[in-house]
Amino acid sequence: MRLITLERQDSAEIITLARPDRRNALSLEIMLALVEALGVIETDDTVRSVIIAAEGKVFCSGHDLSQMTRRTEADYRHIFNVCTQLMLKLQRIPQ
């Protein structure tokens, strides 16, 4: 399943959330894919900007709440640790 897509336009990298059927909700899998993509982008000196876009009518509905029920404490900690990683990565990339 394709969760995000990457497209290069000149010196901009466009990351597109690709889960319109789920209103582009941030599942653990999407957050991990975003962290990985941003990690590659941040080391590419030819990328001058990053654009985050989305397929469908909704940009992003927030966390995927279907993943927020009937989990262990360790599961919740992992989800929120990855979310924290993502938010910090977004703030820290040089672009």
Summary of the structure (lengths in Angstrom):
residues: 95
radius of gyration: 13.8
end to end distance: 28.0
largest distance: 44.6
contacts: 252
relative contact order: 0.23
helix: 42%
strand: 21%
